[in-house]
Amino acid sequence: MTKIYREITPLTSNDCFMVFARTKSKFDFPLHFHEEFELNFIENAKGAKRIVGDNIEIIDDAELVLVGSNTPHGWFTNECKSQNIHEITIQFHRDLFDKKFLNRNQMSFIRTMFERSTRGILFSSETIKLIRPRLIDIAQTNGFCSIMELMSILHDLSVSRNMRTLATLSFANENATYDSRRIEKAFEYMRNNYEKEISLEDIAKIVNMTVVSFSRFVKKRTGKTFIDSLNDIRLGHASRLLIDTRLSIAEVSYKCGYNNLSYFNRIFKKKHNSTPKEFRENYSGTRTFI
């Protein structure tokens, strides 16, 4: 059985969205899901395999997909021979546009698109040609204008022709179990207190479960143990600090809840296949947080 991992993205509550642009020779991220919406543009990847929910397809040379909150997805090298895969990923909080705002008449098309995105939406080649230069531009800008441009892109996508939903409706409905109140409550506490000492007992008490029951619960829902999930949150923040600040490795370690520097170095390398120092020096691609 293929595991579906819960990804903790580097977005913080103070960010509106993140743009991640890079060129690579393979896809190496496992099947996963996350709370944030994701708009993913990929070109020069013919022959790669895409999984969104229960939909599995071999992709063409270029594609643009919107993936909704907590929808399992992933791209895999498969038969792709390209050494120059170009990828632009935009991730934004699911509450970036709140329900009251989305219920306005002018937002009806975007609201409908977001509702459909729980099944994943593939946009047409004609739409890709129109949106591609704008995605490249937004990856190179920041500030208020970039937020307006994101809204404009989403609107134009929502009214575009020949978009296609990917996962089946029954799968999308079943997938709602990922968004259980207990798991969200547990992860919210970990996200808000990652720099502190957090035990399995602490979280089990918060969600009103026994330690054994919660341990099994989080493993079943995320594919990971409690400590691996907590480390994902902490290492996500560590990666952000390594990219965006000049803090020393020891300072990053301490700020992310690790009082033992050697342990921090060890688990960071296990996750990223590089030490924190190497990650900072050799980081490929550009991330822009808006």
Secondary structure, DSSP 8 states (H G I E B T S, - for coil): ----EE---S--TT-SEEEEEEEES-----SEE-SSEEEEEEES-TT-EEEETTEEEE--SEEEEEE-TT--EEEE-TT---S-EEEEEEEE-TTSS-HHHHTSGGGHHHHHHHHHGGG-EE--HHHHHHHHHHHHHHTT--SHHHHHHHHHHHHHHHT-SS-EE-S-HHHHHHGGGGG-HHHHHHHHHHHHSTTS---HHHHHHHTT--HHHHHHHHHHHHSS-HHHHHHHHHHHHHHHHHHH----HHHHHHHTT---HHHHHHHHHHHHSS-HHHHHHH--SEEEE-
